Amino acid sequence: RQLRVSPHVLGHSKAHVGRVVAELVRAAKAQGLQPGPLALSLRGDFVRIGSAYEQHKVRSPDCFDILPQPRSADWLGPCGAFLCGLRAKDGWTRRCRPFAEGFCVELQGRSHLSSGLVLRWFQGHLQRCLGAVRYRLQERCRVSLSACPGHPPTLHILPCSDYVCCHISMAVRLIPAIPLGDALYLTALPPEGPHGSLAAEALWGLNASRQEQRLLGWLKEQAPAASCHLKCLQILKGLRDLRRHGLEEPFCSQWGRALSSYILKTALFSLLLQGPLEAWDERFLLERLEDLVLYLRDCLRKQVLMDFFLGNTSIPEAVALPRFLKEAAPVNLLSAFDGPTLDLVAFQLISTWVQAPHIIRMYSSPRYLRPLPGP
């Protein structure tokens, strides 16, 4: 009951977010630089992603993720999977030097589009457009934009309404994304990582949120009407968040990363397709939740959990996947963690499951349910 988000309140929140972001993106497109080989611009559309749009939102109806889509020169193309760089063709930098100097970095003698420079352009571009948006929306809500170096800008929306349920302040992460076609996107990454600052500046992440949404839609059609698979995901996410209160750094951060929502979803997808979907009827909630916890524990101990979409040949044919995903090299989502850390996470996961009633009673008081501060 504590994890459940009111569909009424969430619906109002999503409607506010959609209207405000649409206005902001339209203003950004109208006021932006002219599209062409020497500039970046916004295409004028955006993609809603994350748990609020996948029906497994936990507790808070006030946080959303949106992918606005910049449009740039036509030489861009993928050259890898999961993490990749966007390299300029031979001779391109001489013909389009202003663009290369403004948005590219040199790596191994070749020019690459910089995710960091695009992210900084994106933040400034949105900030310039806020004046027009505030004027058009002043009777509906108050809007502000905050930016932290190396992170996507966050749009803050405070609706003005006579209805109490519509007074929730919302935070919307705006993540610049380059469309590759087939509902695949490359997103700008924070400029930090094991490859060094300059190399990290050139890295882009592959986003397959639309494929996740298609799979969840297919599962909803195939599973029993009272299927508990999304409820299992919600409860596990809720337990993860509650357990974080009793952990100290640096393990607290490692716990959150090793059990990120994407990793939990991947484990759920993998487990769902191993057996009959009828077994996920809500009557078997406790058994299926325990299966998910034990499956995840085994993955952590083996230090292997493969990305569900990259190079996976066992996805149902009804869930159409782009050729790029089918032919990509498989990616182990746990490869970035060392063995002792994953062993400790596995141990703490089982401990959390065994002590779940105690943890819920201990950390479900209002003072612990306040949202954690952002970066």
Secondary structure, DSSP 8 states (H G I E B T S, - for coil): --S---HHHHHHHHHHHHHHHHHHHHHHHHHS---STT--EEEEEEEEESGGGTT---S-SSEEEEEEEEE--TT----SSSEE--B--TTHHHHTHHHHHHHEEEETTEEEE-HHHHHHHHHHHHHHHHHHHHHHHTTTEEEEEE--TTS--EEEEEE--SSGGG---EEEEE--EEEEETTEEEEE--S-STT-HHHHHT-EEEE-HHHHHHHHHHHHHHS-TTB-HHHHHHHHHHHHHHHHTT--TTHHHHHHHHT-HHHHHHHHHHHHTTS-GGGGBGGGHHHHHHHHHHHHHHHHHHT--B-SSTT-S-S-TTS---HHHHTS---BTTTTS-HHHHHHHHHHHHHHHHTHHHHHHHH-STTTSS-----
